[in-house]
Amino acid sequence: MMMGIVASTLAARASIVNGFGRPLRKRDRFTTRRERFGPRMRRERAASNFVLAAQQCRVGIALRTTPGANAWSCTADRPPGKALGDTWEYDGRQWTRVATTGPGPLQAMAMVYDEARSMTILIGGMNAERAMNGKTWGWDGTTWRELSATGPSPRIGSGIAYDAARRDVVLFGGTGSSFTHTGDTWLWNGRAWREAKVAGPSARGMGYMAFDRSRGVTVLFGGRFKFPEDAADTWEWNGSSWRPVP
């Protein structure tokens, strides 16, 4: 669908390159899907904040950087035969495991950096027993903390982005516990989720979202209706309503 990346995770979750085979750089802008849930890369801030959720057969990771810091944090799911839920940080030279407790082993979770609260937000995902997570967790750079057990229903593959204009995390859609797609929109203000009960994009999983700072809107592209039907439409969220982009 778009430019691809490869997140090759051997013992140390090593090589991360883009589709052209060169090392991943901060100015790269792309979102793509690979295998069932895909690697997914989002640029959340002009110079610093990245969120990457790379769900492959073996591992799901999410990375973020905090403003003024040179560290990326990574949360892994599982290699063959073993479930993992540890968190790693990358300082530009090496990976360091920084936590072994937290949300637990998950894959296909949604993660984004919340600039207003200086915290990475994790919601959803599926564990090794294929049970879906409905809790919201926050990573402050040192520890994970459960933030909420209410809000969006348990799901995987949601689109998520941080709305810098309104200081909200915006979540759209995903695939629910019965493996049916959802088409709801939720907003996180740092304390609680609120459903925005508005018309918008059709129900889907694996929609790709990013905030367009120049125009102050959150952009949603594509997703999956059902295998093998992929969407190719584009929508914009202005904080109160969705608008299809011709």
C-alpha distance (Angstrom), angle and dihedral (degrees) to the residues before:
residue distance angle dihedral
M1 . . .
M2 3.82 . .
M3 3.78 139.5 .
G4 3.78 109.4 -40.7
I5 3.75 133.5 -134.2
V6 3.76 132.1 -162.9
A7 3.80 120.2 -142.4
S8 3.79 103.5 -168.9
T9 3.78 109.6 -169.7
L10 3.76 115.9 -171.4
A11 3.79 121.3 153.0
A12 3.81 92.9 -45.3
R13 3.86 100.6 31.3
A14 3.76 86.3 -112.7
S15 3.79 131.0 166.0
I16 3.81 117.8 49.6
V17 3.80 113.6 178.3
N18 3.76 136.0 154.6
G19 3.79 128.6 -120.1
F20 3.78 92.8 -82.2
G21 3.80 91.6 58.1
R22 3.80 97.2 -113.3
P23 3.84 124.4 121.4
L24 3.79 116.8 -82.6
R25 3.80 111.8 -95.7
K26 3.80 130.0 -163.5
R27 3.80 93.3 -117.0
D28 3.82 92.5 59.0
R29 3.79 112.6 115.5
F30 3.75 115.5 -166.7
T31 3.76 145.9 121.0
T32 3.76 123.3 -162.3
R33 3.79 145.7 156.8
R34 3.80 129.5 -127.9
E35 3.80 127.4 -177.6
R36 3.80 115.9 -23.8
F37 3.79 103.2 -27.5
G38 3.77 98.4 9.0
P39 3.75 135.4 -150.1
R40 3.75 107.4 -74.6
M41 3.79 125.0 -163.6
R42 3.77 125.7 -172.4
R43 3.77 129.9 179.7
E44 3.78 104.9 -143.1
R45 3.80 100.9 175.2
A46 3.78 133.8 31.8
A47 3.81 94.7 -115.2
S48 3.76 112.3 4.8
N49 3.80 125.2 14.6
F50 3.78 118.8 88.8
V51 3.78 127.8 170.2
L52 3.79 116.7 -168.9
A53 3.78 125.1 178.0
A54 3.79 109.5 -178.0
Q55 3.77 110.8 -178.6
Q56 3.77 110.8 -177.4
C57 3.78 132.3 150.8
R58 3.79 91.2 -76.2
V59 3.76 111.5 25.3
G60 3.79 145.9 18.8
I61 3.76 116.1 -158.8
A62 3.76 136.0 177.6
L63 3.77 125.5 -162.7
R64 3.78 133.3 -167.8
T65 3.76 137.9 166.5
T66 3.76 125.9 -148.0
P67 3.81 119.0 -134.9
G68 3.78 110.9 -89.5
A69 3.80 93.3 12.6
N70 3.78 132.2 102.1
A71 3.78 98.1 -147.1
W72 3.77 131.2 106.8
S73 3.79 119.5 -163.1
C74 3.77 122.8 -144.8
T75 3.80 131.5 -164.3
A76 3.80 116.6 -164.5
D77 3.78 133.1 -157.8
R78 3.79 117.0 -166.4
P79 3.81 147.3 -43.0
P80 3.82 118.7 -147.4
G81 3.78 112.3 -55.9
K82 3.80 97.9 2.6
A83 3.79 134.1 75.4
L84 3.82 118.0 -139.4
G85 3.77 132.4 -171.6
D86 3.78 103.1 170.9
T87 3.81 126.6 133.3
W88 3.80 124.8 -134.4
E89 3.81 135.2 -170.7
Y90 3.78 126.7 -149.8
D91 3.83 118.3 -156.1
G92 3.80 97.5 -173.5
R93 3.81 93.8 -86.7
Q94 3.78 109.0 47.5
W95 3.79 145.6 0.6
T96 3.81 120.1 -109.1
R97 3.77 124.6 -169.6
V98 3.80 106.7 -128.0
A99 3.82 103.7 171.4
T100 3.79 139.3 20.5
T101 3.80 97.1 -178.3
G102 3.78 130.8 62.8
P103 3.81 134.1 79.5
G104 3.80 92.3 0.2
P105 3.81 128.2 -129.4
L106 3.82 109.6 -24.7
Q107 3.76 139.9 160.6
A108 3.83 131.9 -165.8
M109 3.80 90.7 23.1
A110 3.81 122.4 153.7
M111 3.82 117.4 -120.0
V112 3.77 133.0 176.7
Y113 3.80 137.7 162.5
D114 3.81 112.7 -109.8
E115 3.79 103.8 -149.9
A116 3.79 95.7 -171.5
R117 3.81 92.0 57.9
S118 3.84 97.4 30.3
M119 3.78 89.6 -127.0
T120 3.79 139.1 118.3
I121 3.80 110.7 -124.1
L122 3.79 121.8 -147.8
I123 3.80 124.1 -172.1
G124 3.79 134.9 165.4
G125 3.77 127.4 0.5
M126 3.78 135.1 139.2
N127 3.79 127.1 -99.9
A128 3.79 130.1 -139.7
E129 3.81 90.7 -85.9
R130 3.84 89.4 54.4
A131 3.81 91.8 -111.6
M132 3.80 112.4 143.8
N133 3.79 124.1 -126.6
G134 3.81 121.9 -129.5
K135 3.79 98.4 175.6
T136 3.79 127.8 104.3
W137 3.80 119.6 -134.1
G138 3.77 132.8 -172.8
W139 3.83 129.6 -151.8
D140 3.81 114.1 -157.7
G141 3.80 95.7 -175.2
T142 3.79 92.9 -90.1
T143 3.80 110.4 43.5
W144 3.78 142.0 12.0
R145 3.79 117.5 -120.1
E146 3.79 129.2 -172.9
L147 3.79 106.3 -121.6
S148 3.79 104.2 178.4
A149 3.79 142.1 -1.8
T150 3.81 93.7 -166.1
G151 3.78 133.0 68.0
P152 3.81 127.1 62.2
S153 3.79 114.5 30.3
P154 3.83 116.7 -105.2
R155 3.81 108.8 -73.1
I156 3.77 147.9 143.9
G157 3.78 133.4 -134.5
S158 3.82 99.5 28.8
G159 3.78 122.6 164.8
I160 3.80 112.4 -119.5
A161 3.80 138.2 177.1
Y162 3.80 140.2 160.5
D163 3.82 114.4 -111.9
A164 3.81 102.8 -146.5
A165 3.80 93.3 -175.1
R166 3.80 93.7 59.2
R167 3.83 98.8 23.2
D168 3.81 92.2 -124.2
V169 3.79 133.8 127.0
V170 3.81 108.3 -127.6
L171 3.81 120.2 -152.2
F172 3.79 125.2 -175.4
G173 3.79 131.9 -173.1
G174 3.77 128.4 -42.6
T175 3.78 136.8 164.9
G176 3.80 117.1 -67.0
S177 3.79 133.5 -144.8
S178 3.81 92.6 -84.1
F179 3.84 87.6 51.4
T180 3.79 91.6 -111.3
H181 3.79 119.3 132.8
T182 3.78 123.8 -111.0
G183 3.79 129.3 -147.0
D184 3.80 102.5 -165.4
T185 3.81 128.3 126.4
W186 3.81 122.4 -139.7
L187 3.81 133.1 -175.2
W188 3.82 126.3 -153.8
N189 3.82 117.2 -157.1
G190 3.80 97.4 -179.1
R191 3.80 93.8 -91.3
A192 3.81 108.0 49.0
W193 3.79 144.4 -4.0
R194 3.80 119.6 -107.6
E195 3.79 122.9 -166.6
A196 3.79 114.5 -132.0
K197 3.78 100.9 -145.8
V198 3.76 98.5 -153.9
A199 3.79 136.9 126.2
G200 3.76 115.7 -100.0
P201 3.80 145.3 122.6
S202 3.79 118.7 2.0
A203 3.80 118.9 -98.0
R204 3.79 113.4 -76.1
G205 3.77 146.0 142.9
M206 3.80 128.7 -129.0
G207 3.79 95.9 28.8
Y208 3.80 112.7 165.5
M209 3.79 118.9 -131.0
A210 3.80 136.7 -176.6
F211 3.78 135.5 162.9
D212 3.81 117.0 -112.2
R213 3.80 103.6 -146.9
S214 3.78 95.3 -172.4
R215 3.82 91.9 61.6
G216 3.80 100.9 24.6
V217 3.81 96.4 -123.5
T218 3.80 136.3 117.3
V219 3.80 112.5 -123.6
L220 3.81 123.9 -148.6
F221 3.79 120.4 -166.5
G222 3.78 130.2 -175.6
G223 3.76 127.7 -41.0
R224 3.77 133.5 166.9
F225 3.80 126.6 -70.1
K226 3.78 94.5 -177.3
F227 3.77 133.7 -34.4
P228 2.99 117.8 -43.2
E229 3.83 96.2 4.0
D230 3.80 110.8 99.9
A231 3.78 123.7 -175.1
A232 3.79 122.0 -126.5
D233 3.81 100.3 -175.8
T234 3.80 127.8 116.6
W235 3.81 127.1 -142.5
E236 3.79 135.3 -178.9
W237 3.81 127.7 -145.9
N238 3.82 115.5 -155.3
G239 3.79 97.3 -175.2
S240 3.80 96.2 -87.4
S241 3.81 108.7 35.9
W242 3.80 144.3 18.7
R243 3.79 122.9 -118.7
P244 3.81 125.7 -168.2
V245 3.78 114.2 -127.7
P246 3.82 111.8 -134.5
